[in-house]
């Protein structure tokens, strides 16, 4: 059983060379000594802050270390203050949008209990338990991409930036559509095996909720936003869409019960995607929304819809729930995989993952020049 985890942050999980140089040079200037180039700090670091200060003072013109004790204390104080000033706005934004997102997802069943009935709460638990299998992929994508996109944004790698935006979205869409429409194909069988035929009236809301999970196809581009220093757009968008979604849920639940929650979720997703597609991506990120939709997302939605409809027309095993589940699932997997593979270009078919490769060796960040405060922010997001 794991009881504790130890993280090597400075120079490993976080690239702090620039911060070291800024603070170190500020310290030596106070004593009239010569500031040193950033590259020199690669050799100063590695044995703790105290040794860094000693090496810095020697090179800066104080070989006898006359200012060592005072400089050591000042370096630690200034380094903590500079780091705190840089990451505080990011942390506040992460906290803000996390609060709104958490509130939206967790207040919906509370509203059902207040405005609806106990049966509607039970319906919510049934659907949420099944659809949660599909929804979890959104968080997985973000966790995989953030370390790599942090490096891409820090280095200003335009080619990799757009590769993540377009190709990353395409690969996420392929997986999401497979999970979403695959689950839709066997939805009646899953619900019957899970809670019985008496809950099949939930199928329409089940399918709408599943379609809403496709909204996380934008996670590749969202990881690029989170890798930057200004994430206010995500904060504002999440807060506004959460408030609108909760208001809609409150007023629709008395009329549609579980349907009110599903409609509210659909509106929440529509508001978020409209902001990104119509404004933020093209205006602020120079990403072509039309290309994202037509090239990276829509084709795989159509493949999923086509496969689902075809299987629904071909297979009807009344009373044989388990057999129908496996037959539909296998057939959907085959049809979807073949059509998707035919749709991909030659570059897509190469089994390579260069943008998701992460080297975890010590001092890697210092050697490659990755902006560490940005990388630290990505780890902070995952922790939150």
Secondary structure by P-SEA (a helix, b strand, c coil): ccccccccccccccccaaaaaaaaaaaaaaacbbbbcaaaaaaaccccaaaaaaaaaaaacccccccaaaaaaaaaaaaaaaaaaaaaaaaaaaaaaaaaaaaaacaaaaaaaacccaaaaaaaaaaaaaaccccaaaaaaaaacaaaaaaaaaacaaaaaaaaaaaaaaaaaaaaaaaaaaaaaaaaaaaaaccccccccaaaaaaaaaaaaccccaaaaaaaaaacccaaaaaaaaaaaaaaaaaaaaaacccccaaaaaaaaaaaaaaaaaaaaccccccccccccccccccccaaaaaaaaaaaaaaaaccccccaaaaaaaaaaaaaaaaaaaaaaaaccccccccccccccccccccccccccccaaaaaaaaaaaac
